[in-house]
């Protein structure tokens, strides 16, 4: 029995996909599970304290501007419509805060998490001091 009112198949799917980033993470934890979250910080919020993720993380800024800084890389601003990623593991994620004082920032992150470990682990002040030489120079 055919459906007389069925919509004709569209060809839009052939041009609907835009690749925003394509990377090869250095590793994926054995038995990893994926977690996708949305993070929203109010205007001027500094974001999470320095931390690590147990596996790679891939993100997309939905609204606003995020200050993004990983160990060994200079901080940068990621704006709405732009992507970011980090390898996870033994890399400190210093900043993910809101770059703007007038609007919130919203971003989504998909993480590949190591089983039995939290998706985010804060870094102690002692370790930050020990690894200070690995942090890129700060803007003046």
BELJO-V895594 format. One record per run of one state. SS is the DSSP state (2 for helix, 1 for strand, 0 for the rest). FROM is the first residue (numbers start at 0). LEN is the number of residues. If there is no record, write none. Layout:
{{SS | FROM | LEN} {SS | FROM | LEN}}
This chain:
{{0 | 0 | 11} {2 | 11 | 3} {0 | 14 | 18} {1 | 32 | 9} {0 | 41 | 9} {1 | 50 | 2} {0 | 52 | 4} {1 | 56 | 7} {0 | 63 | 1} {1 | 64 | 6} {0 | 70 | 5} {1 | 75 | 4} {0 | 79 | 3} {1 | 82 | 4} {0 | 86 | 6} {1 | 92 | 3} {0 | 95 | 2} {1 | 97 | 1} {0 | 98 | 6} {1 | 104 | 9} {0 | 113 | 7} {1 | 120 | 2} {0 | 122 | 2} {2 | 124 | 6} {0 | 130 | 1} {2 | 131 | 3} {0 | 134 | 6}}
